[in-house]
Structures are given as C-alpha cells and as structure tokens.
Amino acid sequence: MATNPAIEANEPAETLLQRIGLLRPRLPRAVIEPAEKPVAPARADPRARRRLLNDIRSFLIDHDLDVTPATLLAAHEACSGLNPRLARSIEWRREQGEAITQHLLEELTADDPGKKSIEDLAKDMERGIDELSRASKSMRRATSDYGDELERRVDDLQGPFDPEQLISTLSDFAEAMLARSRQTEEELKANERETAKLRKNLDRARRDAQVDYLTGLPNRRAFEEVFKSCYRDAQRTREPLCVAFCDIDRFKAVNDSHGHEAGDRIIREIADALSSLCLEDCYIARHGGEEFVLLFKGLELPDARALLDEAREALAARRMINRRTDKPFGMITFSGGLADVLQYDDPREALAAADEALYLAKEGGRNQIRLAGEKLRAV
C-alpha cells in the first residue's frame, strides 16, 4: 500500500488524528458551564400568607385532623376561598353539629373530576421518566466505551509507528465506530419514539385533568387558571368582569326519587342550558357536584343577571321526563349568585361574595338570581 509522504513517522499519533479529523482535542472533563441563576418569582403579601397559614393550622387543630396531603389540600381550598362549595359544606355541617373528620373531608373532595386524570398524569410521567432514564444510561455507557476505546487506540500509537499499520488501525477503528454509531442511532430512535409517546400521553392527561367527565365542560381546576388570567386582564383593561355560582335546586330529591343516572342527566341538561349563554365573552365550568361557575367578561352585573335569568326561566318552563320510568321530574330549576369581581381587592373575595349571593338565593326561595350585597328577601 502506498504511503502518504505528508505523514511523518515521528509525528505524535494524537496530533495526527486531530489533523485528519478523527479526534477532537481533549477538554478538561471537570469543566461545566455555570447555569444562569433562576429569577425568583414574585411572592405574595407575607401578611396574607401568614393569615392563610394560621387559618389552615387552626382548621387542622380545631378538628383534630392528621397532617396529610389530603387534609392539607382540603384545608387550603376551604380556607383560601378557592373552593367556596367545600367551605360552605364544611360550615353547614359544623352548624348541624356534625364532626369534621378525615373521612368526611375525603367524601367532600371525592367528586373532584380532575383527580383521576392527575393521578394518570403522574403515572404516565413516572413511566416516561423511567424509559428516558434507561435510554440515557445506555447512551452514556456507549459514549463512555467509545471514548475509552479511542483513548486506548491513541495510546497504542504513541511514538514511532508504521504508516501502514496506522492506516490499518484507523480502518479497524472506523469500522468499530460505524457499528457503535449505528447502535447509538437505533437507541436514539427508540428514545425519540418514547419521548413522542410520553409527550402525547402528557398532552392527553393534561386535557383530561381539566375536563369534567360527565358534562364535557371545563372543571374547577381549569376554571381557577382561567379566572386568574381574566382577573389580570380585567385589572389592566378595566373592563367589567362578573362571576356567578349556579346550583341546581333540590338536586338531592331528584337523586333520591329517580336515581343517580337520572340525576346525571339533569346535570347535563343544566350544563347545556348554561352553556348556551357562553359565547365569546363568557366562560362556564362545572365547579363540582351540582354546582357551576360562570365568568362574564365585558358585562355589568345587571346584564349578566339578565342573561342568567333568561336561562333560568327557560329551564323552569320545561317539563322533563325520566325516559327509563316515564315518571316526570317535575319543575327543574337552579339558583344563582353574582358578584362584580373588580369591586374586590382579592379575586377570592369575589368568589366568596358570589357564593354568599347564591346562599341568599337558596334561602330566599330558590329559582332566582341574587347579586352580591343584596338583602335577603323571599320571592
């Protein structure tokens, strides 16, 4: 085999391999680029945080509850105002002299439609992370073996050597490198497939976690995100923003008389009736159980109330029948409470005000819409 006159027999093998592009200059292995310091997120008012922590602490101690993730979550939602329905249920049971126990909290939070999807999301993430970890370890081993082999070849070529032997060695090494590259390529393809599968599962689980399984509406978790965004927008633009809680009247009687399957049908009917109000500037979600929450963007309280009253009257005029038994349901109605969000310094106060207005509607005879701040009067 002819030799290349440009190859000097006394040239160090490492320099030679670098020159012909088969070896990159060695870098210190301990050199790690410093990461940018993360920007600390804005923190809430310390006094408000302390008040919330004290409220949660008092709730757990007063009711002799264990400090578990479930009770902490329930206490936070009830004390922070994020879940007025839960807070109202707890308060009602306290007024009835009923003990607030671990089991009761589990029952009150058991109908959270996003819980199962969240658990599925966590399982998908765990499986995907395990697969990615295995693929990453395999690739690191292949890269390490490749580097060790390269170093051994370079060490073998130190000092005087036969150019033909060098060419033969490079040929063998190139074949080994090609085989390892093909193996790594297959592992990369498998990794890409697993990553795509994980991303698809995560996207599906994320959507499922924000959709109510019974009505197809957004659930409470989704509403909380939208509410925060709408509140910020309304503060910036100073456009009206109203929030409403609507609750099916005497729903327990429907379940007791016709069964839960018929009760589910009534929930879907109410969801459809309220959804008909929601076009571009309205948002509806199922808040839990037989309760719905709506956001009216760009509407003043009287206009939002008129829309809800229209839907309420149309529903009350219907006469629905249980298809399974041919037994009439009787008049199905709902009550509602409305609040002007921008009238409150904290959006959670607006939720509490709308919930209080709903309570007034129930106490005032049901089948009516109340505004926050209105006095109780029978209708």
C-alpha atoms as one frame of an Amber mdcrd trajectory, in Angstrom:
protein
   0.000   0.000   0.000   1.404   3.432  -0.907   2.159   5.725   1.987   1.275
   9.390   2.233   4.505  11.408   2.195   2.759  14.086   4.261   2.620  11.680
   7.208   5.788  11.990   9.212   6.767   8.846  11.050   7.770  10.749  14.155
   4.589  12.860  14.419   2.615  12.114  17.618  -0.411   9.939  16.876  -2.815
  12.180  18.823  -1.823  15.273  16.816  -2.091  13.302  13.601  -5.595  12.058
  14.392  -6.663  15.580  15.283  -5.290  16.882  11.990  -7.166  14.388   9.869
 -10.405  14.984  11.830 -10.792  11.672  13.680 -10.017  13.027  17.129 -11.059
  16.260  18.738  -8.746  17.998  21.195  -9.253  16.685  24.708 -11.082  19.016
  27.044 -10.902  19.029  30.832 -13.704  16.731  31.967 -14.450  18.792  35.058
 -15.291  21.955  33.140 -19.022  22.695  33.490 -20.641  25.838  32.203 -22.290
  27.706  35.077 -26.063  27.829  34.791 -27.864  31.121  34.921 -29.425  31.884
  38.249 -33.211  31.476  38.070 -35.203  34.601  38.613 -37.143  34.306  41.834
 -40.916  34.552  41.280 -42.846  37.383  42.825 -44.061  36.461  46.289 -47.460
  37.110  47.759 -48.058  39.518  50.614 -46.296  37.998  53.676 -49.133  39.048
  55.958 -51.695  37.324  53.747 -49.572  34.182  53.682 -49.279  34.188  57.457
 -53.037  34.635  57.844 -53.694  31.733  55.478 -51.183  29.504  57.283 -52.754
  30.381  60.635 -56.225  29.612  59.281 -55.066  26.237  57.952 -53.307  25.452
  61.236 -56.410  26.342  63.257 -58.619  24.263  60.966 -56.478  21.157  61.402
 -56.070  21.586  65.174 -59.699  22.557  65.916 -60.974  19.427  64.141 -58.161
  17.152  65.348 -57.159  16.233  61.788 -53.982  14.443  60.793 -51.446  16.425
  58.763 -51.655  14.558  55.453 -51.511  15.766  51.838 -55.281  15.230  51.531
 -56.217  17.230  54.632 -53.716  19.980  53.821 -55.197  20.303  50.325 -58.764
  20.382  51.665 -57.819  22.899  54.364 -56.070  25.133  51.839 -59.002  25.092
  49.422 -61.520  25.805  52.172 -59.506  28.497  53.987 -58.156  30.272  50.897
 -61.550  30.680  49.224 -60.528  28.683  46.157 -63.362  26.214  46.770 -66.391
  28.028  48.230 -68.525  24.923  47.781 -66.240  22.917  50.053 -66.098  25.746
  52.595 -69.891  26.038  52.587 -70.326  22.277  53.027 -67.941  22.273  55.982
 -69.660  25.276  57.585 -73.109  23.742  57.129 -72.009  20.520  58.803 -70.460
  22.455  61.670 -73.749  24.289  62.182 -75.506  20.922  62.266 -73.123  19.769
  64.995 -71.501  17.225  62.703 -67.820  16.459  63.356 -65.369  17.388  60.607
 -63.415  14.160  60.258 -60.822  12.746  57.891 -63.482  10.524  56.343 -65.879
  13.437  55.833 -63.215  15.512  54.057 -62.489  12.559  51.777 -66.192  12.338
  50.912 -66.495  16.071  50.275 -63.492  16.076  47.942 -64.080  12.661  46.353
 -66.104  14.038  43.430 -63.212  16.157  42.134 -63.404  15.259  38.417 -59.777
  16.154  37.818 -58.326  13.823  40.468 -58.194  10.648  38.382 -56.651  12.447
  35.434 -53.999  13.959  37.681 -53.139  10.505  39.016 -52.963   9.126  35.480
 -50.737  12.041  34.506 -48.352  11.234  37.356 -48.205   7.568  36.352 -47.517
   8.486  32.724 -44.758  10.806  33.809 -43.177   8.146  36.038 -43.228   5.569
  33.255 -41.841   8.037  30.732 -39.098   9.198  33.083 -38.057   5.580  33.717
 -37.837   4.908  29.982 -35.851   8.071  29.332 -33.536   7.273  32.243 -32.811
   3.809  30.865 -32.154   5.193  27.372 -29.908   7.911  28.775 -27.860   5.408
  30.782 -27.453   3.201  27.736 -26.260   6.124  25.635 -23.824   7.218  28.357
 -22.360   3.720  28.505 -21.945   3.617  24.725 -20.310   7.051  24.708 -18.008
   6.114  27.582 -16.986   2.843  25.885 -16.342   4.730  22.648 -14.173   7.289
  24.435 -12.216   4.612  26.326 -11.599   2.702  23.118 -10.439   5.858  21.371
  -8.001   6.645  24.154  -6.584   3.113  24.028  -6.050   3.392  20.285  -4.307
   6.728  20.689  -2.072   5.371  23.466  -1.118   2.395  21.272   0.018   4.769
  18.525   2.331   6.874  20.676   5.931   7.015  19.445   7.322   5.647  16.155
   4.897   3.563  14.139   4.414   2.066  10.722   2.173   4.261   8.493   0.594
   1.138   7.009  -0.157  -0.088  10.494  -1.700   3.313  11.223  -3.964   3.083
   8.199  -4.991  -0.450   9.154  -5.657   0.635  12.725  -7.708   3.594  11.572
  -9.696   1.327   9.286 -10.477  -1.097  12.117 -11.364   1.765  14.400 -13.621
   3.344  11.752 -15.494   0.045  11.365 -15.953  -0.238  15.130 -17.017   3.390
  15.298 -19.540   2.827  12.499 -21.013  -0.176  14.299 -21.302   1.773  17.555
 -22.815   4.742  15.692 -25.481   2.503  14.208 -26.259   1.069  17.629 -26.457
   4.562  19.134 -28.672   5.684  16.242 -31.121   2.866  16.973 -31.152   3.787
  20.637 -31.758   7.432  19.721 -34.673   6.453  17.515 -36.152   4.375  20.321
 -35.626   7.302  22.667 -37.389   9.652  20.253 -40.325   7.261  20.000 -40.601
   7.045  23.780 -40.341  10.829  24.068 -43.094  11.338  21.472 -45.271   8.795
  23.259 -44.696  10.493  26.595 -45.485  13.913  25.144 -48.700  12.581  23.630
 -49.716  10.964  26.919 -48.895  14.116  28.846 -50.919  16.282  26.468 -53.884
  13.937  26.742 -53.625  13.702  30.516 -53.305  17.488  30.780 -56.505  17.915
  28.767 -58.288  15.203  30.738 -57.228  16.823  34.001 -59.119  19.985  33.059
 -62.324  18.460  31.660 -65.347  17.279  33.628 -66.043  13.687  32.621 -69.852
  13.973  32.902 -70.643  17.230  31.089 -67.578  17.772  28.932 -67.233  21.250
  30.442 -64.007  22.560  31.957 -63.672  21.551  35.598 -62.792  23.566  38.687
 -59.049  23.258  38.111 -59.399  24.697  34.629 -61.669  27.475  35.913 -59.130
  28.584  38.517 -56.497  29.115  35.820 -58.894  30.987  33.536 -60.215  33.080
  36.431 -56.730  34.257  37.384 -55.994  35.199  33.770 -59.315  37.016  33.287
 -58.850  38.881  36.560 -55.424  40.150  35.470 -56.826  41.207  32.081 -59.774
  42.999  33.681 -57.463  44.844  36.068 -55.364  46.002  33.139 -58.202  46.985
  30.786 -60.731  47.983  33.498 -63.425  46.152  31.556 -66.239  44.611  33.635
 -65.854  41.056  34.899 -68.589  39.197  36.764 -68.517  35.767  38.351 -71.567
  33.627  39.067 -72.211  30.442  41.007 -75.255  28.427  39.942 -76.603  25.439
  41.856 -79.412  23.024  40.927 -82.342  23.365  43.322 -83.318  20.348  45.435
 -80.980  18.091  43.494 -80.796  15.524  46.295 -84.542  14.946  45.923 -84.036
  14.199  42.220 -81.364  11.634  43.024 -83.446  10.083  45.801 -86.587   9.818
  43.637 -85.098   8.919  40.247 -81.607   7.556  40.910 -78.137   8.824  40.197
 -78.287   8.016  36.491 -81.279  10.337  36.087 -79.506  12.881  38.286 -76.551
  12.818  35.896 -78.923  13.554  33.030 -80.266  16.599  34.895 -76.716  17.849
  35.471 -76.041  17.552  31.737 -79.269  19.388  30.912 -78.335  22.272  33.221
 -74.849  22.316  31.749 -76.327  22.623  28.249 -78.739  25.357  29.338 -75.965
  27.436  30.914 -73.535  26.716  28.087 -75.985  28.315  25.662 -75.189  31.648
  27.369 -71.476  31.318  26.825 -70.288  32.656  23.547 -67.054  34.615  23.087
 -67.226  36.671  26.282 -68.486  34.028  28.706 -66.839  31.016  30.316 -68.541
  28.149  32.153 -67.156  25.281  34.203 -68.562  22.590  36.440 -67.336  23.511
  39.892 -68.305  20.204  41.452 -71.417  18.195  42.220 -74.488  20.111  41.060
 -72.744  23.499  41.026 -71.488  25.512  38.059 -69.415  28.662  37.837 -69.528
  31.262  35.060 -67.397  34.252  34.107 -68.961  37.132  32.185 -66.330  39.323
  30.515 -67.295  42.840  29.464 -70.738  42.642  31.101 -72.009  44.711  34.012
 -73.891  42.960  36.809 -77.414  43.823  35.542 -76.634  42.476  32.054 -75.095
  39.274  33.413 -78.082  38.832  35.697 -80.475  39.272  32.776 -78.706  36.506
  30.848 -78.830  34.122  33.787 -82.476  34.961  34.443 -83.307  34.186  30.831
 -81.705  30.748  31.074 -83.335  30.136  34.463 -86.814  30.973  33.201 -86.390
  28.843  30.075 -85.319  25.852  32.158 -88.137  26.300  34.685 -90.672  26.280
  31.840 -89.524  22.859  30.629 -91.165  19.639  31.770 -88.679  16.793  31.652
 -89.495  13.115  31.956 -87.362  10.231  33.155 -87.119   8.134  29.980 -86.396
   4.948  31.899 -89.512   5.137  34.107 -91.699   7.658  32.200 -92.016   9.453
  35.526 -91.908  13.271  35.260 -89.113  15.059  37.054 -91.345  17.995  37.854
 -90.030  21.535  37.564 -86.220  21.627  37.481 -84.703  24.963  38.481 -81.432
  26.450  39.580 -80.398  29.360  41.757 -77.524  31.733  41.139 -75.329  34.303
  42.848 -73.430  37.059  41.004 -70.566  39.334  42.030 -68.625  42.114  40.322
 -65.039  40.846  40.534 -63.384  44.263  40.273 -65.255  45.501  43.326 -62.953
  43.359  45.479 -59.260  43.679  46.215 -58.770  39.911  46.098 -60.447  37.722
  43.440 -61.109  35.095  46.103 -63.276  37.633  47.907 -65.355  37.941  44.731
 -65.817  34.162  44.668 -66.903  34.205  48.291 -69.320  37.072  47.587 -70.892
  35.232  44.641 -71.191  32.125  46.798 -72.872  34.150  49.545 -75.300  35.586
  46.989 -76.104  32.033  45.889 -76.808  31.179  49.534 -79.192  34.140  49.702
 -80.978  32.888  46.576 -81.449  29.491  48.198 -82.639  30.987  51.462 -84.935
  33.390  49.619 -86.962  30.640  47.964 -84.682  29.229  45.208 -85.211  29.568
  41.442 -83.762  33.086  41.406 -80.576  35.064  40.799 -79.094  37.235  43.538
 -76.442  39.911  43.400 -73.676  40.156  45.968 -74.679  42.578  48.707 -78.426
  42.205  48.239 -80.513  41.764  51.357 -82.370  38.526  51.954 -85.970  38.626
  50.910 -88.437  35.907  49.921 -89.627  35.677  46.329
